[in-house]
């Protein structure tokens, strides 16, 4: 009886889609300046999702869209034009294992 329930449950397994909670997610970076010092920053606006297929992990996917104009290096002189963010709009990153 227990075995039948396990087989039935695994037969219903499917890919699960999740939204990334941007209020609990941080996209941070560090850039080396001649290996002497680092500039650290973050992107404040992004959305994303991922698909998790527990039965076949190789088909799982991840996608995140970053608003490049939301870059924040805590330096008013650097932030406004950093990454030419006024032209680029958004960065789209994706990861698929297949």
DSSP file (Angstrom, degrees, kcal/mol; ACC not computed):
  #  RESIDUE AA STRUCTURE BP1 BP2  ACC     N-H-->O    O-->H-N    N-H-->O    O-->H-N    TCO  KAPPA ALPHA  PHI   PSI    X-CA   Y-CA   Z-CA
    1    1 A X     >        0   0    0      0, 0.0     4,-1.5     0, 0.0     5,-0.1   0.000 360.0 360.0 360.0 -44.7    0.0    0.0    0.0
    2    2 A X  H  >  +     0   0    0      1,-0.2     4,-2.0     2,-0.2     5,-0.2   0.909 360.0  53.0 -66.0 -41.9    2.8    2.4    0.9
    3    3 A X  H  > S+     0   0    0      1,-0.2     4,-2.5     2,-0.2     5,-0.2   0.896 106.5  52.9 -60.3 -41.9    4.7    1.5   -2.3
    4    4 A X  H  > S+     0   0    0      1,-0.2     4,-2.2     2,-0.2    -1,-0.2   0.883 108.0  51.1 -62.4 -38.2    1.7    2.2   -4.4
    5    5 A X  H  X S+     0   0    0     -4,-1.5     4,-2.3     2,-0.2    -1,-0.2   0.894 110.5  48.6 -67.2 -39.5    1.3    5.7   -2.9
    6    6 A X  H  X S+     0   0    0     -4,-2.0     4,-2.5     2,-0.2     5,-0.2   0.923 111.8  48.6 -66.0 -44.6    5.0    6.5   -3.6
    7    7 A X  H  X S+     0   0    0     -4,-2.5     4,-1.6     1,-0.2    -2,-0.2   0.910 112.7  48.6 -62.3 -42.5    4.8    5.4   -7.2
    8    8 A X  H  X S+     0   0    0     -4,-2.2     4,-0.8    -5,-0.2    -1,-0.2   0.905 111.3  50.0 -64.9 -41.0    1.6    7.4   -7.7
    9    9 A X  H >< S+     0   0    0     -4,-2.3     3,-0.9     1,-0.2     4,-0.3   0.919 111.2  47.4 -65.6 -44.2    3.1   10.5   -6.2
   10   10 A X  H >< S+     0   0    0     -4,-2.5     3,-1.1     1,-0.3    -1,-0.2   0.813 104.8  61.4 -68.6 -28.1    6.3   10.3   -8.3
   11   11 A X  H 3< S+     0   0    0     -4,-1.6    -1,-0.3     1,-0.2    -2,-0.2   0.756 102.6  52.0 -67.3 -23.0    4.2    9.8  -11.4
   12   12 A X  T << S+     0   0    0     -3,-0.9    -1,-0.2    -4,-0.8    -2,-0.2   0.465  81.2 125.1 -90.8  -2.6    2.6   13.2  -10.8
   13   13 A X    <   +     0   0    0     -3,-1.1     2,-0.3    -4,-0.3    -3,-0.0  -0.302  32.7 161.2 -60.9 138.6    5.9   15.0  -10.5
   14   14 A X        -     0   0    0     38,-0.1    40,-0.4    41,-0.0     2,-0.1  -0.936  45.9 -70.6-149.7 170.1    6.3   17.9  -12.8
   15   15 A X        -     0   0    0     -2,-0.3     2,-0.4    38,-0.2    38,-0.3  -0.429  45.7-147.4 -67.6 138.5    8.3   21.1  -13.2
   16   16 A X  E     -A   52   0A   0     36,-3.0    36,-3.2    -2,-0.1     2,-0.5  -0.922   4.0-148.6-111.5 132.5    7.5   23.8  -10.7
   17   17 A X  E     -A   51   0A   0     -2,-0.4     2,-0.4    34,-0.2    34,-0.2  -0.866  17.1-175.9-104.0 132.9    7.8   27.5  -11.6
   18   18 A X  E     -A   50   0A   0     32,-3.0    32,-2.3    -2,-0.5     2,-0.4  -0.944  20.3-134.6-126.1 146.0    8.8   30.0   -8.9
   19   19 A X  E     -A   49   0A   0     -2,-0.4     2,-0.5    30,-0.2    30,-0.3  -0.795  27.5-119.4 -94.1 142.6    9.0   33.7   -8.9
   20   20 A X        -     0   0    0     28,-2.5     2,-1.0    -2,-0.4    28,-0.4  -0.709  22.3-130.1 -82.0 128.7   12.1   35.3   -7.3
   21   21 A X    >   -     0   0    0     -2,-0.5     3,-1.9     1,-0.2    26,-0.1  -0.690  18.0-164.3 -81.3 102.5   11.1   37.5   -4.4
   22   22 A X  G >  S+     0   0    0     -2,-1.0     3,-0.8     1,-0.3    -1,-0.2   0.721  85.0  63.1 -65.6 -20.7   13.0   40.7   -5.1
   23   23 A X  G 3  S+     0   0    0      1,-0.2    -1,-0.3    -3,-0.1    -2,-0.1   0.654 112.0  37.4 -77.2 -12.8   12.6   42.0   -1.6
   24   24 A X  G <  S+     0   0    0     -3,-1.9     2,-0.4     2,-0.0    -1,-0.2   0.077 106.0  83.1-120.7  21.9   14.6   39.1   -0.3
   25   25 A X    <   -     0   0    0     -3,-0.8     2,-0.4    -5,-0.1    21,-0.1  -0.974  54.7-165.8-129.3 140.3   17.2   38.9   -3.2
   26   26 A X        -     0   0    0     -2,-0.4     2,-0.7     2,-0.0    18,-0.1  -0.991   9.3-161.4-128.1 131.9   20.3   40.9   -3.7
   27   27 A X  E     +D   43   0B   0     16,-0.7    16,-2.1    -2,-0.4     2,-0.3  -0.925  29.1 169.2-109.5 105.4   22.4   41.2   -6.8
   28   28 A X  E     -D   42   0B   0     -2,-0.7     2,-0.3    14,-0.2    14,-0.2  -0.795  11.5-176.9-118.2 157.9   25.8   42.4   -5.7
   29   29 A X  E     -D   41   0B   0     12,-2.2    12,-2.2    -2,-0.3     2,-0.4  -0.970  14.5-151.6-148.6 162.0   29.1   42.7   -7.5
   30   30 A X  E     -D   40   0B   0     -2,-0.3     2,-0.5    10,-0.2    10,-0.2  -0.998   8.7-161.8-136.7 137.4   32.7   43.7   -6.9
   31   31 A X  E     -D   39   0B   0      8,-2.7     8,-2.4    -2,-0.4     2,-0.3  -0.981  17.5-132.2-123.2 127.1   35.1   45.2   -9.4
   32   32 A X  E     -D   38   0B   0     -2,-0.5     2,-0.7     6,-0.2     6,-0.2  -0.554   7.9-152.0 -78.1 138.5   38.9   45.1   -8.9
   33   33 A X  E >> S-D   37   0B   0      4,-3.3     3,-2.1    -2,-0.3     4,-1.2  -0.870  78.9 -41.3-111.0  95.2   40.8   48.3   -9.6
   34   34 A X  T 34 S-     0   0    0     -2,-0.7    -1,-0.1     1,-0.3     4,-0.1   0.769 101.6 -74.2  56.2  29.5   44.3   47.2  -10.6
   35   35 A X  T 34 S+     0   0    0      2,-0.3    -1,-0.3     1,-0.1     3,-0.1   0.667 124.1  96.7  59.0  18.2   44.1   44.5   -7.9
   36   36 A X  T <4 S-     0   0    0     -3,-2.1     2,-0.3     1,-0.4    -2,-0.2   0.804  91.3  -3.4-102.2 -41.9   44.7   47.3   -5.4
   37   37 A X  E  <  -D   33   0B   0     -4,-1.2    -4,-3.3    -6,-0.0    -1,-0.4  -0.921  65.0-129.4-145.5 169.7   41.1   48.1   -4.3
   38   38 A X  E     -D   32   0B   0     -2,-0.3     2,-0.5    -6,-0.2    -6,-0.2  -0.944   3.0-149.3-125.8 146.3   37.6   47.0   -5.0
   39   39 A X  E     -D   31   0B   0     -8,-2.4    -8,-2.7    -2,-0.4     2,-0.3  -0.970  21.5-163.5-108.6 128.8   34.4   48.9   -5.8
   40   40 A X  E     +D   30   0B   0     -2,-0.5     2,-0.3   -10,-0.2   -10,-0.2  -0.831  17.6 152.3-112.0 151.2   31.3   47.1   -4.7
   41   41 A X  E     -D   29   0B   0    -12,-2.2   -12,-2.2    -2,-0.3     2,-0.3  -0.934  24.2-142.6-160.0-177.1   27.8   47.7   -5.7
   42   42 A X  E     -DE  28  72B   0     30,-2.1    30,-2.7    -2,-0.3     2,-0.5  -0.970  19.6-120.9-150.8 162.6   24.3   46.3   -6.2
   43   43 A X  E     -DE  27  71B   0    -16,-2.1   -16,-0.7    -2,-0.3    28,-0.2  -0.956  19.7-164.2-107.1 128.3   21.4   46.5   -8.5
   44   44 A X        +     0   0    0     26,-1.7     2,-0.5    -2,-0.5    -1,-0.1   0.667  68.8  53.6 -89.7 -17.6   18.2   47.6   -6.7
   45   45 A X        +     0   0    0     22,-0.4    22,-2.3   -18,-0.1     2,-0.3  -0.972  63.2 131.2-126.2 127.6   15.6   46.5   -9.3
   46   46 A X  E     - B   0  66A   0     -2,-0.5     2,-0.3    20,-0.2    20,-0.2  -0.979  29.0-159.1-161.9 158.9   15.1   43.1  -10.8
   47   47 A X  E     + B   0  65A   0     18,-2.1    18,-3.4    -2,-0.3     2,-0.3  -0.959  24.9 150.6-136.2 156.3   12.5   40.4  -11.5
   48   48 A X  E     - B   0  64A   0    -28,-0.4   -28,-2.5    -2,-0.3     2,-0.3  -0.995  22.3-159.2-172.8 172.9   13.0   36.8  -12.2
   49   49 A X  E     -AB  19  63A   0     14,-2.6    14,-2.7    -2,-0.3     2,-0.3  -0.971   6.7-153.7-155.4 164.7   11.8   33.2  -12.1
   50   50 A X  E     -AB  18  62A   0    -32,-2.3   -32,-3.0    -2,-0.3     2,-0.5  -0.995  10.6-141.9-145.6 151.8   13.1   29.7  -12.1
   51   51 A X  E     -AB  17  61A   0     10,-2.5    10,-1.8    -2,-0.3     2,-0.6  -0.963  16.8-163.7-114.0 122.6   11.7   26.4  -13.1
   52   52 A X  E     -A   16   0A   0    -36,-3.2   -36,-3.0    -2,-0.5     2,-0.7  -0.934   8.2-174.7-112.2 118.4   12.7   23.4  -11.0
   53   53 A X        -     0   0    0     -2,-0.6     3,-0.3   -38,-0.3     6,-0.2  -0.876   0.8-177.2-112.1  96.8   12.2   19.9  -12.4
   54   54 A X  S    S+     0   0    0     -2,-0.7     3,-0.5   -40,-0.4    -1,-0.2   0.818  83.2  52.7 -65.2 -31.7   13.1   17.6   -9.5
   55   55 A X  S    S+     0   0    0      1,-0.3    -1,-0.2    -3,-0.1     2,-0.2   0.825 128.2  18.8 -73.8 -31.2   12.5   14.5  -11.7
   56   56 A X    >   +     0   0    0     -3,-0.3     3,-2.3     1,-0.1    -1,-0.3  -0.626  69.0 178.5-140.0  76.9   14.8   15.8  -14.4
   57   57 A X  G >  S+     0   0    0     -3,-0.5     3,-1.8     1,-0.3    40,-0.2   0.738  74.5  73.2 -55.7 -25.5   17.1   18.5  -13.0
   58   58 A X  G 3  S+     0   0    0      1,-0.3    -1,-0.3    39,-0.1    40,-0.2   0.718  95.1  52.7 -63.5 -19.5   18.9   18.9  -16.3
   59   59 A X  G <  S+     0   0    0     -3,-2.3    -1,-0.3    -6,-0.2    -2,-0.2   0.418  81.8 118.9 -96.4   1.5   15.8   20.7  -17.7
   60   60 A X    <   -     0   0    0     -3,-1.8    37,-1.2    -7,-0.2    38,-0.3  -0.344  46.8-162.6 -66.1 150.2   15.6   23.2  -14.8
   61   61 A X  E     -BC  51  96A   0    -10,-1.8   -10,-2.5    35,-0.2     2,-0.4  -0.935  14.9-162.3-138.0 156.9   15.9   26.9  -15.9
   62   62 A X  E     +BC  50  95A   0     33,-2.1    33,-2.8    -2,-0.3     2,-0.4  -0.998  11.2 175.2-140.2 133.4   16.7   30.3  -14.3
   63   63 A X  E     +BC  49  94A   0    -14,-2.7   -14,-2.6    -2,-0.4     2,-0.4  -0.993   1.4 175.9-142.9 136.0   16.0   33.8  -15.7
   64   64 A X  E     -BC  48  93A   0     29,-2.7    29,-3.0    -2,-0.4     2,-0.5  -1.000  15.4-154.7-139.1 138.7   16.5   37.2  -14.2
   65   65 A X  E     -BC  47  92A   0    -18,-3.4   -18,-2.1    -2,-0.4     2,-0.5  -0.967  14.4-161.8-115.6 123.3   16.0   40.6  -15.7
   66   66 A X  E     -BC  46  91A   0     25,-3.4    25,-2.8    -2,-0.5     2,-1.0  -0.886  19.5-132.7-109.5 131.5   18.0   43.4  -14.1
   67   67 A X  E >   - C   0  90A   0    -22,-2.3     3,-2.1    -2,-0.5   -22,-0.4  -0.738  18.7-159.8 -79.4 104.9   17.1   47.1  -14.5
   68   68 A X  G >  S+     0   0    0     21,-1.5     3,-1.3    -2,-1.0    17,-0.2   0.774  86.6  63.8 -61.5 -27.5   20.6   48.5  -15.3
   69   69 A X  G 3  S+     0   0    0     20,-0.8    -1,-0.3     1,-0.3    21,-0.1   0.594  89.1  70.5 -73.6  -7.9   19.6   52.0  -14.3
   70   70 A X  G <   +     0   0    0     -3,-2.1   -26,-1.7   -25,-0.2    -1,-0.3   0.275  68.7 136.5 -90.8  12.5   19.1   50.8  -10.8
   71   71 A X  E <   -E   43   0B   0     -3,-1.3     2,-0.4   -28,-0.2   -28,-0.2  -0.326  33.0-171.5 -60.6 139.5   22.9   50.3  -10.3
   72   72 A X  E     +E   42   0B   0    -30,-2.7   -30,-2.1     1,-0.1     4,-0.1  -0.933  25.2 160.9-140.3 111.9   24.0   51.6   -6.9
   73   73 A X        -     0   0    0     -2,-0.4   -33,-0.2   -32,-0.2    -1,-0.1   0.241  59.3-114.8-110.1  10.0   27.7   51.9   -5.9
   74   74 A X  S    S+     0   0    0      1,-0.1     2,-0.4     2,-0.1    -2,-0.1   0.814  88.2 107.3  59.6  32.0   27.1   54.3   -3.1
   75   75 A X    >>  -     0   0    0      1,-0.1     4,-2.3     2,-0.0     3,-1.3  -0.882  56.9-160.4-140.9 105.0   29.0   56.9   -5.0
   76   76 A X  H 3> S+     0   0    0     -2,-0.4     4,-0.6     1,-0.3    -1,-0.1   0.782  91.6  57.5 -58.7 -28.9   27.0   59.7   -6.6
   77   77 A X  H 34 S+     0   0    0      1,-0.1    -1,-0.3     2,-0.1     4,-0.2   0.792 115.7  34.4 -71.8 -27.3   29.8   60.6   -9.0
   78   78 A X  H <> S+     0   0    0     -3,-1.3     4,-0.7     2,-0.1     3,-0.5   0.856 103.6  68.1 -96.6 -39.7   29.9   57.1  -10.5
   79   79 A X  H >< S+     0   0    0     -4,-2.3     3,-0.8     1,-0.2    -8,-0.1   0.828  85.3  63.1 -60.7 -45.4   26.3   55.8  -10.5
   80   80 A X  T 3< S+     0   0    0     -4,-0.6    -1,-0.2     1,-0.3     6,-0.2   0.860 118.8  22.1 -56.3 -42.4   24.4   57.8  -13.0
   81   81 A X  T >4 S+     0   0    0     -3,-0.5     3,-2.2    -4,-0.2    -1,-0.3   0.385  88.0 133.5-105.6   4.5   26.3   56.8  -16.2
   82   82 A X  G X< S+     0   0    0     -3,-0.8     3,-1.4    -4,-0.7   -11,-0.2  -0.306  82.8   4.0 -59.9 134.8   27.8   53.6  -14.9
   83   83 A X  G 3  S-     0   0    0      1,-0.3    -1,-0.3     2,-0.1     5,-0.2   0.640 117.0 -86.2  64.8  16.7   27.3   50.8  -17.5
   84   84 A X  G X> S+     0   0    0     -3,-2.2     3,-2.1     1,-0.1     4,-1.9   0.914  73.1 172.0  49.7  42.9   25.9   53.3  -19.9
   85   85 A X  H <>  +     0   0    0     -3,-1.4     4,-1.2     1,-0.3   -16,-0.3   0.689  64.1  66.1 -62.5 -21.0   22.7   52.4  -18.0
   86   86 A X  H 34 S+     0   0    0     -6,-0.2    -1,-0.3     1,-0.2    -2,-0.1   0.762 113.2  33.0 -72.0 -21.6   20.7   55.2  -19.7
   87   87 A X  H <4 S+     0   0    0     -3,-2.1    -2,-0.2    -4,-0.1    -1,-0.2   0.796 114.7  54.7 -97.9 -36.1   21.1   53.4  -23.0
   88   88 A X  H  < S-     0   0    0     -4,-1.9     2,-1.9    -5,-0.2    -3,-0.2   0.764  72.2-173.6 -80.0 -24.7   21.1   49.7  -22.1
   89   89 A X     <  +     0   0    0     -4,-1.2   -21,-1.5    -5,-0.2   -20,-0.8  -0.463  57.6   6.4  73.6 -84.7   17.8   49.6  -20.2
   90   90 A X  E     -C   67   0A   0     -2,-1.9     2,-0.5   -23,-0.2   -23,-0.2  -0.952  57.5-139.8-137.8 155.6   17.9   46.1  -18.8
   91   91 A X  E     -C   66   0A   0    -25,-2.8   -25,-3.4    -2,-0.3     2,-0.6  -0.942  17.4-157.6-110.5 133.1   20.2   43.1  -18.6
   92   92 A X  E     -C   65   0A   0     -2,-0.5     2,-0.4   -27,-0.2   -27,-0.2  -0.957  10.2-174.7-116.0 121.5   18.7   39.6  -19.0
   93   93 A X  E     +C   64   0A   0    -29,-3.0   -29,-2.7    -2,-0.6     2,-0.3  -0.923   4.6 177.7-114.6 138.5   20.5   36.7  -17.6
   94   94 A X  E     -C   63   0A   0     -2,-0.4     2,-0.4   -31,-0.2   -31,-0.2  -0.984  12.0-167.3-139.3 151.8   19.5   33.1  -18.1
   95   95 A X  E     +C   62   0A   0    -33,-2.8   -33,-2.1    -2,-0.3     2,-0.4  -0.975  11.4 167.5-141.1 124.3   20.8   29.7  -17.1
   96   96 A X  E     -C   61   0A   0     -2,-0.4   -35,-0.2   -35,-0.2   -37,-0.1  -0.999  23.8-155.5-135.0 136.5   19.7   26.4  -18.4
   97   97 A X              0   0    0    -37,-1.2   -38,-0.2    -2,-0.4   -39,-0.1   0.657 360.0 360.0 -86.7 -15.1   21.6   23.2  -17.9
   98   98 A X              0   0    0    -38,-0.3    -1,-0.2   -40,-0.2   -39,-0.1   0.477 360.0 360.0 -84.1 360.0   20.3   21.4  -20.9
